[in-house]
Amino acid sequence: MFLFSNLSGFSPESIRLIDELVDQVTRDGRACAMITTNQEYVSKLLTFSIPTIAVIRGHAVGAGCIFALAHVYRLMISSRGYIFMNEIDLGLPLTPGIMAVLRSKLHPSSFQEAILTGKRYNGKEAAAAGIVHVAAMEYETKNWKREVFHALKMEMFKTTVRELENGGVGFARM
């Protein structure tokens, strides 16, 4: 089992570490799911060959929110923390790639609210808005074929991955 739990933020070093760890999980044929806690390159997570589960144990803001949304399933503790995009408050536009991730993962009303108001969702509100899931499945007994799971996700997110590759994940130009 691989857990990414000691990340305190996103930096070039932490992103490189995440990328190395994801490659390590990819090579491990025994891995049946990848679980991260709090803080990958978004395209790699969107199309990963096994289920990914983000456990949000505190705040997931901006890049942390995008990181969580890139997972197949998101679990959030309802008693603490918020998930939100704060670019409206910071006065920062979002890149086409990041907007594509948000658009592909959020319900249209949640998408608009999250982007244009910077609403802070606690666990209960995030579940009601469809941003996080409240229950997890047991994946080990599913015995899914990785190549099929990967192909399905590649097709699901091909437009989003293309936007990320063309639009990047940094700040949009003003």
PyMOL CGO cylinders between C-alpha atoms (Angstrom):
from pymol import cmd
from pymol.cgo import CYLINDER

trace = [
    CYLINDER, 0.00, 0.00, 0.00, 1.27, 3.45, -0.88, 0.3, 1, 1, 1, 1, 1, 1,
    CYLINDER, 1.27, 3.45, -0.88, 0.04, 6.48, 1.05, 0.3, 1, 1, 1, 1, 1, 1,
    CYLINDER, 0.04, 6.48, 1.05, 0.96, 10.05, 0.20, 0.3, 1, 1, 1, 1, 1, 1,
    CYLINDER, 0.96, 10.05, 0.20, 0.44, 11.61, 3.62, 0.3, 1, 1, 1, 1, 1, 1,
    CYLINDER, 0.44, 11.61, 3.62, 3.42, 13.78, 4.39, 0.3, 1, 1, 1, 1, 1, 1,
    CYLINDER, 3.42, 13.78, 4.39, 2.86, 16.49, 1.83, 0.3, 1, 1, 1, 1, 1, 1,
    CYLINDER, 2.86, 16.49, 1.83, 2.45, 19.93, 3.35, 0.3, 1, 1, 1, 1, 1, 1,
    CYLINDER, 2.45, 19.93, 3.35, 2.02, 21.83, 0.10, 0.3, 1, 1, 1, 1, 1, 1,
    CYLINDER, 2.02, 21.83, 0.10, 2.87, 21.93, -3.58, 0.3, 1, 1, 1, 1, 1, 1,
    CYLINDER, 2.87, 21.93, -3.58, 6.38, 22.80, -4.67, 0.3, 1, 1, 1, 1, 1, 1,
    CYLINDER, 6.38, 22.80, -4.67, 8.55, 21.57, -7.53, 0.3, 1, 1, 1, 1, 1, 1,
    CYLINDER, 8.55, 21.57, -7.53, 10.14, 19.11, -5.10, 0.3, 1, 1, 1, 1, 1, 1,
    CYLINDER, 10.14, 19.11, -5.10, 6.84, 17.73, -3.77, 0.3, 1, 1, 1, 1, 1, 1,
    CYLINDER, 6.84, 17.73, -3.77, 5.41, 17.41, -7.29, 0.3, 1, 1, 1, 1, 1, 1,
    CYLINDER, 5.41, 17.41, -7.29, 8.52, 15.49, -8.38, 0.3, 1, 1, 1, 1, 1, 1,
    CYLINDER, 8.52, 15.49, -8.38, 8.15, 13.20, -5.35, 0.3, 1, 1, 1, 1, 1, 1,
    CYLINDER, 8.15, 13.20, -5.35, 4.48, 12.58, -6.10, 0.3, 1, 1, 1, 1, 1, 1,
    CYLINDER, 4.48, 12.58, -6.10, 5.31, 11.80, -9.72, 0.3, 1, 1, 1, 1, 1, 1,
    CYLINDER, 5.31, 11.80, -9.72, 7.97, 9.28, -8.63, 0.3, 1, 1, 1, 1, 1, 1,
    CYLINDER, 7.97, 9.28, -8.63, 5.60, 7.63, -6.16, 0.3, 1, 1, 1, 1, 1, 1,
    CYLINDER, 5.60, 7.63, -6.16, 2.81, 7.36, -8.73, 0.3, 1, 1, 1, 1, 1, 1,
    CYLINDER, 2.81, 7.36, -8.73, 5.25, 5.70, -11.14, 0.3, 1, 1, 1, 1, 1, 1,
    CYLINDER, 5.25, 5.70, -11.14, 6.21, 3.29, -8.33, 0.3, 1, 1, 1, 1, 1, 1,
    CYLINDER, 6.21, 3.29, -8.33, 2.54, 2.39, -7.76, 0.3, 1, 1, 1, 1, 1, 1,
    CYLINDER, 2.54, 2.39, -7.76, 2.07, 1.94, -11.52, 0.3, 1, 1, 1, 1, 1, 1,
    CYLINDER, 2.07, 1.94, -11.52, 4.87, -0.62, -11.60, 0.3, 1, 1, 1, 1, 1, 1,
    CYLINDER, 4.87, -0.62, -11.60, 3.50, -2.54, -8.58, 0.3, 1, 1, 1, 1, 1, 1,
    CYLINDER, 3.50, -2.54, -8.58, 1.13, -5.15, -10.02, 0.3, 1, 1, 1, 1, 1, 1,
    CYLINDER, 1.13, -5.15, -10.02, -0.19, -5.90, -6.52, 0.3, 1, 1, 1, 1, 1, 1,
    CYLINDER, -0.19, -5.90, -6.52, -1.61, -2.39, -6.03, 0.3, 1, 1, 1, 1, 1, 1,
    CYLINDER, -1.61, -2.39, -6.03, -5.41, -2.40, -6.14, 0.3, 1, 1, 1, 1, 1, 1,
    CYLINDER, -5.41, -2.40, -6.14, -6.04, 1.28, -5.34, 0.3, 1, 1, 1, 1, 1, 1,
    CYLINDER, -6.04, 1.28, -5.34, -4.07, 4.43, -4.60, 0.3, 1, 1, 1, 1, 1, 1,
    CYLINDER, -4.07, 4.43, -4.60, -5.09, 6.55, -1.65, 0.3, 1, 1, 1, 1, 1, 1,
    CYLINDER, -5.09, 6.55, -1.65, -3.74, 10.03, -1.02, 0.3, 1, 1, 1, 1, 1, 1,
    CYLINDER, -3.74, 10.03, -1.02, -4.27, 12.24, 1.98, 0.3, 1, 1, 1, 1, 1, 1,
    CYLINDER, -4.27, 12.24, 1.98, -4.25, 15.98, 1.44, 0.3, 1, 1, 1, 1, 1, 1,
    CYLINDER, -4.25, 15.98, 1.44, -1.77, 17.32, -0.96, 0.3, 1, 1, 1, 1, 1, 1,
    CYLINDER, -1.77, 17.32, -0.96, 0.61, 14.74, -9.17, 0.3, 1, 1, 1, 1, 1, 1,
    CYLINDER, 0.61, 14.74, -9.17, 0.34, 15.90, -12.08, 0.3, 1, 1, 1, 1, 1, 1,
    CYLINDER, 0.34, 15.90, -12.08, -3.38, 16.20, -12.76, 0.3, 1, 1, 1, 1, 1, 1,
    CYLINDER, -3.38, 16.20, -12.76, -3.41, 14.39, -16.14, 0.3, 1, 1, 1, 1, 1, 1,
    CYLINDER, -3.41, 14.39, -16.14, -1.64, 11.38, -14.65, 0.3, 1, 1, 1, 1, 1, 1,
    CYLINDER, -1.64, 11.38, -14.65, -4.16, 11.13, -11.81, 0.3, 1, 1, 1, 1, 1, 1,
    CYLINDER, -4.16, 11.13, -11.81, -7.17, 11.60, -14.11, 0.3, 1, 1, 1, 1, 1, 1,
    CYLINDER, -7.17, 11.60, -14.11, -6.12, 8.63, -16.24, 0.3, 1, 1, 1, 1, 1, 1,
    CYLINDER, -6.12, 8.63, -16.24, -4.43, 6.43, -13.61, 0.3, 1, 1, 1, 1, 1, 1,
    CYLINDER, -4.43, 6.43, -13.61, -4.89, 2.70, -14.21, 0.3, 1, 1, 1, 1, 1, 1,
    CYLINDER, -4.89, 2.70, -14.21, -6.40, 1.85, -10.82, 0.3, 1, 1, 1, 1, 1, 1,
    CYLINDER, -6.40, 1.85, -10.82, -8.97, 3.64, -8.64, 0.3, 1, 1, 1, 1, 1, 1,
    CYLINDER, -8.97, 3.64, -8.64, -7.64, 6.69, -6.82, 0.3, 1, 1, 1, 1, 1, 1,
    CYLINDER, -7.64, 6.69, -6.82, -9.09, 7.89, -3.56, 0.3, 1, 1, 1, 1, 1, 1,
    CYLINDER, -9.09, 7.89, -3.56, -8.39, 11.28, -2.01, 0.3, 1, 1, 1, 1, 1, 1,
    CYLINDER, -8.39, 11.28, -2.01, -8.92, 11.45, 1.73, 0.3, 1, 1, 1, 1, 1, 1,
    CYLINDER, -8.92, 11.45, 1.73, -9.36, 15.11, 2.63, 0.3, 1, 1, 1, 1, 1, 1,
    CYLINDER, -9.36, 15.11, 2.63, -8.55, 15.53, 6.31, 0.3, 1, 1, 1, 1, 1, 1,
    CYLINDER, -8.55, 15.53, 6.31, -8.35, 19.30, 6.40, 0.3, 1, 1, 1, 1, 1, 1,
    CYLINDER, -8.35, 19.30, 6.40, -8.43, 22.10, 3.85, 0.3, 1, 1, 1, 1, 1, 1,
    CYLINDER, -8.43, 22.10, 3.85, -8.17, 21.50, 0.08, 0.3, 1, 1, 1, 1, 1, 1,
    CYLINDER, -8.17, 21.50, 0.08, -7.79, 24.94, -1.44, 0.3, 1, 1, 1, 1, 1, 1,
    CYLINDER, -7.79, 24.94, -1.44, -6.82, 25.96, -4.99, 0.3, 1, 1, 1, 1, 1, 1,
    CYLINDER, -6.82, 25.96, -4.99, -4.20, 23.46, -6.16, 0.3, 1, 1, 1, 1, 1, 1,
    CYLINDER, -4.20, 23.46, -6.16, -5.20, 21.12, -3.31, 0.3, 1, 1, 1, 1, 1, 1,
    CYLINDER, -5.20, 21.12, -3.31, -8.81, 21.23, -4.53, 0.3, 1, 1, 1, 1, 1, 1,
    CYLINDER, -8.81, 21.23, -4.53, -7.72, 20.40, -8.09, 0.3, 1, 1, 1, 1, 1, 1,
    CYLINDER, -7.72, 20.40, -8.09, -5.50, 17.60, -6.76, 0.3, 1, 1, 1, 1, 1, 1,
    CYLINDER, -5.50, 17.60, -6.76, -8.45, 16.12, -4.85, 0.3, 1, 1, 1, 1, 1, 1,
    CYLINDER, -8.45, 16.12, -4.85, -10.83, 16.48, -7.82, 0.3, 1, 1, 1, 1, 1, 1,
    CYLINDER, -10.83, 16.48, -7.82, -8.40, 14.59, -10.08, 0.3, 1, 1, 1, 1, 1, 1,
    CYLINDER, -8.40, 14.59, -10.08, -9.09, 11.43, -8.04, 0.3, 1, 1, 1, 1, 1, 1,
    CYLINDER, -9.09, 11.43, -8.04, -11.91, 9.02, -8.89, 0.3, 1, 1, 1, 1, 1, 1,
    CYLINDER, -11.91, 9.02, -8.89, -13.32, 9.20, -5.36, 0.3, 1, 1, 1, 1, 1, 1,
    CYLINDER, -13.32, 9.20, -5.36, -13.03, 11.87, -2.71, 0.3, 1, 1, 1, 1, 1, 1,
    CYLINDER, -13.03, 11.87, -2.71, -13.71, 11.32, 0.99, 0.3, 1, 1, 1, 1, 1, 1,
    CYLINDER, -13.71, 11.32, 0.99, -13.85, 14.24, 3.35, 0.3, 1, 1, 1, 1, 1, 1,
    CYLINDER, -13.85, 14.24, 3.35, -14.19, 14.45, 7.09, 0.3, 1, 1, 1, 1, 1, 1,
    CYLINDER, -14.19, 14.45, 7.09, -17.35, 16.39, 7.73, 0.3, 1, 1, 1, 1, 1, 1,
    CYLINDER, -17.35, 16.39, 7.73, -16.25, 17.79, 11.09, 0.3, 1, 1, 1, 1, 1, 1,
    CYLINDER, -16.25, 17.79, 11.09, -13.28, 19.83, 9.89, 0.3, 1, 1, 1, 1, 1, 1,
    CYLINDER, -13.28, 19.83, 9.89, -11.77, 21.49, 6.86, 0.3, 1, 1, 1, 1, 1, 1,
    CYLINDER, -11.77, 21.49, 6.86, -13.04, 23.05, 3.67, 0.3, 1, 1, 1, 1, 1, 1,
    CYLINDER, -13.04, 23.05, 3.67, -12.65, 22.39, -0.02, 0.3, 1, 1, 1, 1, 1, 1,
    CYLINDER, -12.65, 22.39, -0.02, -12.76, 25.41, -2.31, 0.3, 1, 1, 1, 1, 1, 1,
    CYLINDER, -12.76, 25.41, -2.31, -11.24, 27.43, -5.13, 0.3, 1, 1, 1, 1, 1, 1,
    CYLINDER, -11.24, 27.43, -5.13, -10.12, 30.85, -3.89, 0.3, 1, 1, 1, 1, 1, 1,
    CYLINDER, -10.12, 30.85, -3.89, -8.90, 32.41, -7.13, 0.3, 1, 1, 1, 1, 1, 1,
    CYLINDER, -8.90, 32.41, -7.13, -11.82, 34.87, -7.19, 0.3, 1, 1, 1, 1, 1, 1,
    CYLINDER, -11.82, 34.87, -7.19, -10.68, 36.16, -3.78, 0.3, 1, 1, 1, 1, 1, 1,
    CYLINDER, -10.68, 36.16, -3.78, -7.05, 36.30, -4.88, 0.3, 1, 1, 1, 1, 1, 1,
    CYLINDER, -7.05, 36.30, -4.88, -7.88, 37.99, -8.19, 0.3, 1, 1, 1, 1, 1, 1,
    CYLINDER, -7.88, 37.99, -8.19, -6.27, 35.21, -10.22, 0.3, 1, 1, 1, 1, 1, 1,
    CYLINDER, -6.27, 35.21, -10.22, -7.73, 33.76, -13.43, 0.3, 1, 1, 1, 1, 1, 1,
    CYLINDER, -7.73, 33.76, -13.43, -7.64, 30.00, -14.04, 0.3, 1, 1, 1, 1, 1, 1,
    CYLINDER, -7.64, 30.00, -14.04, -5.99, 28.30, -17.01, 0.3, 1, 1, 1, 1, 1, 1,
    CYLINDER, -5.99, 28.30, -17.01, -8.08, 26.45, -19.62, 0.3, 1, 1, 1, 1, 1, 1,
    CYLINDER, -8.08, 26.45, -19.62, -6.67, 23.14, -18.33, 0.3, 1, 1, 1, 1, 1, 1,
    CYLINDER, -6.67, 23.14, -18.33, -7.68, 23.76, -14.74, 0.3, 1, 1, 1, 1, 1, 1,
    CYLINDER, -7.68, 23.76, -14.74, -11.10, 25.02, -15.85, 0.3, 1, 1, 1, 1, 1, 1,
    CYLINDER, -11.10, 25.02, -15.85, -11.49, 21.79, -17.86, 0.3, 1, 1, 1, 1, 1, 1,
    CYLINDER, -11.49, 21.79, -17.86, -10.77, 19.72, -14.75, 0.3, 1, 1, 1, 1, 1, 1,
    CYLINDER, -10.77, 19.72, -14.75, -13.32, 21.66, -12.73, 0.3, 1, 1, 1, 1, 1, 1,
    CYLINDER, -13.32, 21.66, -12.73, -15.89, 21.47, -15.53, 0.3, 1, 1, 1, 1, 1, 1,
    CYLINDER, -15.89, 21.47, -15.53, -15.42, 17.70, -15.90, 0.3, 1, 1, 1, 1, 1, 1,
    CYLINDER, -15.42, 17.70, -15.90, -15.66, 16.98, -12.18, 0.3, 1, 1, 1, 1, 1, 1,
    CYLINDER, -15.66, 16.98, -12.18, -18.31, 19.39, -10.86, 0.3, 1, 1, 1, 1, 1, 1,
    CYLINDER, -18.31, 19.39, -10.86, -22.03, 19.66, -11.44, 0.3, 1, 1, 1, 1, 1, 1,
    CYLINDER, -22.03, 19.66, -11.44, -22.74, 22.82, -13.49, 0.3, 1, 1, 1, 1, 1, 1,
    CYLINDER, -22.74, 22.82, -13.49, -24.31, 24.68, -10.55, 0.3, 1, 1, 1, 1, 1, 1,
    CYLINDER, -24.31, 24.68, -10.55, -21.45, 23.71, -8.23, 0.3, 1, 1, 1, 1, 1, 1,
    CYLINDER, -21.45, 23.71, -8.23, -18.93, 24.63, -10.94, 0.3, 1, 1, 1, 1, 1, 1,
    CYLINDER, -18.93, 24.63, -10.94, -20.36, 28.15, -11.23, 0.3, 1, 1, 1, 1, 1, 1,
    CYLINDER, -20.36, 28.15, -11.23, -20.69, 28.63, -7.48, 0.3, 1, 1, 1, 1, 1, 1,
    CYLINDER, -20.69, 28.63, -7.48, -17.19, 27.31, -6.73, 0.3, 1, 1, 1, 1, 1, 1,
    CYLINDER, -17.19, 27.31, -6.73, -15.51, 29.48, -9.37, 0.3, 1, 1, 1, 1, 1, 1,
    CYLINDER, -15.51, 29.48, -9.37, -17.48, 32.71, -9.17, 0.3, 1, 1, 1, 1, 1, 1,
    CYLINDER, -17.48, 32.71, -9.17, -18.07, 32.92, -5.41, 0.3, 1, 1, 1, 1, 1, 1,
    CYLINDER, -18.07, 32.92, -5.41, -15.13, 31.03, -3.91, 0.3, 1, 1, 1, 1, 1, 1,
    CYLINDER, -15.13, 31.03, -3.91, -17.62, 29.24, -1.62, 0.3, 1, 1, 1, 1, 1, 1,
    CYLINDER, -17.62, 29.24, -1.62, -15.99, 27.22, 1.13, 0.3, 1, 1, 1, 1, 1, 1,
    CYLINDER, -15.99, 27.22, 1.13, -17.63, 23.79, 1.30, 0.3, 1, 1, 1, 1, 1, 1,
    CYLINDER, -17.63, 23.79, 1.30, -17.41, 21.81, 4.50, 0.3, 1, 1, 1, 1, 1, 1,
    CYLINDER, -17.41, 21.81, 4.50, -17.63, 18.02, 4.21, 0.3, 1, 1, 1, 1, 1, 1,
    CYLINDER, -17.63, 18.02, 4.21, -21.43, 17.86, 4.40, 0.3, 1, 1, 1, 1, 1, 1,
    CYLINDER, -21.43, 17.86, 4.40, -21.92, 20.69, 1.89, 0.3, 1, 1, 1, 1, 1, 1,
    CYLINDER, -21.92, 20.69, 1.89, -19.29, 19.22, -0.44, 0.3, 1, 1, 1, 1, 1, 1,
    CYLINDER, -19.29, 19.22, -0.44, -21.09, 15.85, -0.40, 0.3, 1, 1, 1, 1, 1, 1,
    CYLINDER, -21.09, 15.85, -0.40, -24.46, 17.52, -1.07, 0.3, 1, 1, 1, 1, 1, 1,
    CYLINDER, -24.46, 17.52, -1.07, -22.92, 19.44, -3.99, 0.3, 1, 1, 1, 1, 1, 1,
    CYLINDER, -22.92, 19.44, -3.99, -21.37, 16.25, -5.41, 0.3, 1, 1, 1, 1, 1, 1,
    CYLINDER, -21.37, 16.25, -5.41, -17.81, 17.48, -4.89, 0.3, 1, 1, 1, 1, 1, 1,
    CYLINDER, -17.81, 17.48, -4.89, -16.90, 14.62, -2.55, 0.3, 1, 1, 1, 1, 1, 1,
    CYLINDER, -16.90, 14.62, -2.55, -18.29, 11.11, -2.01, 0.3, 1, 1, 1, 1, 1, 1,
    CYLINDER, -18.29, 11.11, -2.01, -19.35, 9.89, 1.39, 0.3, 1, 1, 1, 1, 1, 1,
    CYLINDER, -19.35, 9.89, 1.39, -18.75, 6.13, 1.05, 0.3, 1, 1, 1, 1, 1, 1,
    CYLINDER, -18.75, 6.13, 1.05, -15.94, 4.03, -0.41, 0.3, 1, 1, 1, 1, 1, 1,
    CYLINDER, -15.94, 4.03, -0.41, -16.13, 0.70, -2.26, 0.3, 1, 1, 1, 1, 1, 1,
    CYLINDER, -16.13, 0.70, -2.26, -13.88, -2.29, -1.69, 0.3, 1, 1, 1, 1, 1, 1,
    CYLINDER, -13.88, -2.29, -1.69, -11.70, -2.48, -4.77, 0.3, 1, 1, 1, 1, 1, 1,
    CYLINDER, -11.70, -2.48, -4.77, -9.57, -5.51, -4.03, 0.3, 1, 1, 1, 1, 1, 1,
    CYLINDER, -9.57, -5.51, -4.03, -12.49, -7.87, -4.67, 0.3, 1, 1, 1, 1, 1, 1,
    CYLINDER, -12.49, -7.87, -4.67, -13.37, -6.24, -7.99, 0.3, 1, 1, 1, 1, 1, 1,
    CYLINDER, -13.37, -6.24, -7.99, -10.33, -7.69, -9.80, 0.3, 1, 1, 1, 1, 1, 1,
    CYLINDER, -10.33, -7.69, -9.80, -10.55, -5.00, -12.49, 0.3, 1, 1, 1, 1, 1, 1,
    CYLINDER, -10.55, -5.00, -12.49, -8.22, -5.18, -15.47, 0.3, 1, 1, 1, 1, 1, 1,
    CYLINDER, -8.22, -5.18, -15.47, -5.90, -2.19, -15.24, 0.3, 1, 1, 1, 1, 1, 1,
    CYLINDER, -5.90, -2.19, -15.24, -5.67, -1.74, -19.00, 0.3, 1, 1, 1, 1, 1, 1,
    CYLINDER, -5.67, -1.74, -19.00, -9.47, -1.58, -19.29, 0.3, 1, 1, 1, 1, 1, 1,
    CYLINDER, -9.47, -1.58, -19.29, -9.79, 0.81, -16.34, 0.3, 1, 1, 1, 1, 1, 1,
    CYLINDER, -9.79, 0.81, -16.34, -7.03, 2.96, -17.85, 0.3, 1, 1, 1, 1, 1, 1,
    CYLINDER, -7.03, 2.96, -17.85, -8.62, 2.93, -21.33, 0.3, 1, 1, 1, 1, 1, 1,
    CYLINDER, -8.62, 2.93, -21.33, -12.00, 3.93, -19.92, 0.3, 1, 1, 1, 1, 1, 1,
    CYLINDER, -12.00, 3.93, -19.92, -10.47, 6.83, -18.01, 0.3, 1, 1, 1, 1, 1, 1,
    CYLINDER, -10.47, 6.83, -18.01, -8.40, 7.91, -21.02, 0.3, 1, 1, 1, 1, 1, 1,
    CYLINDER, -8.40, 7.91, -21.02, -11.60, 8.18, -23.04, 0.3, 1, 1, 1, 1, 1, 1,
    CYLINDER, -11.60, 8.18, -23.04, -13.53, 9.87, -20.22, 0.3, 1, 1, 1, 1, 1, 1,
    CYLINDER, -13.53, 9.87, -20.22, -10.91, 12.58, -19.78, 0.3, 1, 1, 1, 1, 1, 1,
    CYLINDER, -10.91, 12.58, -19.78, -9.36, 12.90, -23.25, 0.3, 1, 1, 1, 1, 1, 1,
    CYLINDER, -9.36, 12.90, -23.25, -10.62, 16.45, -23.76, 0.3, 1, 1, 1, 1, 1, 1,
    CYLINDER, -10.62, 16.45, -23.76, -9.60, 17.48, -20.26, 0.3, 1, 1, 1, 1, 1, 1,
    CYLINDER, -9.60, 17.48, -20.26, -6.12, 15.97, -20.67, 0.3, 1, 1, 1, 1, 1, 1,
    CYLINDER, -6.12, 15.97, -20.67, -5.75, 17.74, -24.03, 0.3, 1, 1, 1, 1, 1, 1,
    CYLINDER, -5.75, 17.74, -24.03, -6.69, 21.05, -22.36, 0.3, 1, 1, 1, 1, 1, 1,
    CYLINDER, -6.69, 21.05, -22.36, -4.20, 20.43, -19.57, 0.3, 1, 1, 1, 1, 1, 1,
    CYLINDER, -4.20, 20.43, -19.57, -1.46, 19.60, -22.06, 0.3, 1, 1, 1, 1, 1, 1,
    CYLINDER, -1.46, 19.60, -22.06, -2.23, 22.68, -24.18, 0.3, 1, 1, 1, 1, 1, 1,
    CYLINDER, -2.23, 22.68, -24.18, -3.29, 25.07, -21.43, 0.3, 1, 1, 1, 1, 1, 1,
    CYLINDER, -3.29, 25.07, -21.43, -1.01, 24.01, -18.64, 0.3, 1, 1, 1, 1, 1, 1,
    CYLINDER, -1.01, 24.01, -18.64, -1.70, 24.02, -14.93, 0.3, 1, 1, 1, 1, 1, 1,
    CYLINDER, -1.70, 24.02, -14.93, -0.07, 27.32, -13.95, 0.3, 1, 1, 1, 1, 1, 1,
    CYLINDER, -0.07, 27.32, -13.95, -1.61, 30.77, -13.85, 0.3, 1, 1, 1, 1, 1, 1,
    CYLINDER, -1.61, 30.77, -13.85, -3.65, 31.98, -16.79, 0.3, 1, 1, 1, 1, 1, 1,
    CYLINDER, -3.65, 31.98, -16.79, -2.41, 35.03, -18.63, 0.3, 1, 1, 1, 1, 1, 1,
    CYLINDER, -2.41, 35.03, -18.63, -4.36, 38.19, -18.07, 0.3, 1, 1, 1, 1, 1, 1,
]
cmd.load_cgo(trace, "trace")
